[in-house]
């Protein structure tokens, strides 16, 4: 999956004279994948930036204790997903009030067939935001990042069977949401 | 079945509708975006930025909850807790139990907290099941986010499935 091996990155970071080169290599290898995963969760660049920086701070602080029991990518994604979930949970608590206001706005049904592609994409993101955070994460990892169930299982610690069921439910919910979508004025 | 082609086939089976929707392209990033990030991160670490949290930020909170729970309500359970943490529950006797209970009651709250904060990784599945298997302990943990609990346990209780955990807590 990666042209640079975990061992190479860890070897560089483990030696004082090559430590910074190791960090650079680690970031170059994973930063875009992590950014995109987090961005799909937040849909907001500034939030993604915060989460990504916190993720790398924790990775840099903890990497010398990384025991190699999993792939480096699994460990990084696990830290990133935990950071994203923690961030979103905090944000959800703050935004409960504004959600209530939104629910009280007037809405009307629209005809799905008349939607242009960019509108469908917009509705897809909107549908994604209705999912519970963990289900959203599973959908994102599978649909956008095209990860195997085993990779997701290694990161989230959920069984492959549980992941398949969650993904199935997420897809059905998103489909239902888009087909029955409303436009908020 | 996990290649991109397989993932598409799987989606076609679950939702033919969604499989026909073009996936949104990932956001295009300014090439300069990542250039300064490493320096900024290393600088924050070097400055020991007080805002940055430890890798498992839940641990101190978890230990604090345990401490609050055991110091305010159940000394007998607290003694059992420490016995489990030290791994001596298997050969404990009633006398040992009473001795532990007595010695535990003499500890200050911050001493217990310090101990548990630094040894929380020793807490095992049996102990956690024990801790949450009472109304009082369930109440003590109710304001902690389930994702935080799940992440903590995932790091420390590798054999406990998240579904099992949810069924234990909620």
Contacts between the chains, C-beta under 8 A, distances in Angstrom:
chain1	res1	chain2	res2	distance
A	20	B	38	7.9
A	20	B	42	7.6
A	23	B	38	5.8
A	23	B	42	7.1
A	24	B	38	6.0
A	27	B	34	6.8
A	27	B	37	6.9
A	27	B	38	5.5
A	28	B	34	7.9
A	31	B	34	5.3
A	31	B	37	7.3
A	32	B	29	7.4
A	32	B	34	7.9
A	35	B	29	6.9
A	36	B	26	4.8
A	36	B	27	7.6
A	39	B	26	7.4
A	39	B	27	5.9
A	45	B	27	7.2
A	52	B	37	7.7
A	53	B	37	6.8
A	53	B	40	7.0
A	53	B	41	6.2
A	53	B	44	7.7
A	54	B	52	6.8
A	54	B	53	7.4
A	56	B	37	7.2
A	56	B	38	7.8
A	56	B	41	5.0
A	57	B	41	5.5
A	57	B	44	6.0
A	57	B	45	6.1
A	57	B	49	7.7
A	57	B	52	5.1
A	58	B	52	7.8
A	58	B	53	7.8
A	58	B	54	7.9
A	58	B	55	5.0
A	60	B	41	6.1
A	60	B	42	7.0
A	60	B	45	5.9
A	61	B	45	6.2
A	61	B	55	6.9
A	62	B	55	4.9
A	78	B	154	8.0
A	79	B	55	7.1
A	82	B	147	7.8
A	82	B	151	4.8
A	85	B	147	4.7
A	85	B	151	7.5
A	86	B	57	7.6
A	86	B	145	7.7
A	86	B	147	7.0
A	86	B	148	6.9
A	89	B	145	5.1
A	89	B	147	6.0
A	89	B	148	7.8
A	117	B	22	6.1
A	120	B	21	5.5
A	120	B	22	7.9
A	121	B	21	7.6
A	121	B	22	7.4
A	121	B	24	4.5
A	124	B	21	6.4
A	124	B	24	6.8
A	125	B	24	7.1
A	133	B	147	6.8
A	134	B	147	6.9
A	142	B	7	6.6
A	143	B	7	7.7
A	143	B	11	7.3
A	143	B	23	7.3
A	144	B	23	6.7
A	144	B	26	7.8
A	146	B	4	5.1
A	146	B	7	5.4
A	148	B	2	3.7
A	149	B	2	6.5
A	150	B	2	7.4
A	156	B	154	7.8
A	156	B	162	7.8
A	157	B	150	7.9
A	157	B	154	4.1
A	157	B	158	7.7
A	157	B	162	6.4
A	158	B	161	7.5
A	158	B	162	5.5
A	158	B	163	7.8
A	159	B	161	6.2
A	159	B	163	7.7
A	162	B	161	7.6
A	162	B	162	7.5
A	162	B	163	6.1
A	167	B	14	7.9
A	168	B	14	5.6
A	171	B	11	6.7
A	171	B	14	4.7
A	171	B	15	4.9
A	171	B	18	6.0
A	172	B	14	6.9
A	172	B	15	6.8
A	174	B	15	7.8
A	174	B	18	6.4
A	175	B	15	4.5
A	175	B	17	5.5
A	175	B	18	5.2
A	178	B	17	7.8
A	178	B	18	7.6
A	178	B	21	7.9
A	179	B	17	7.1
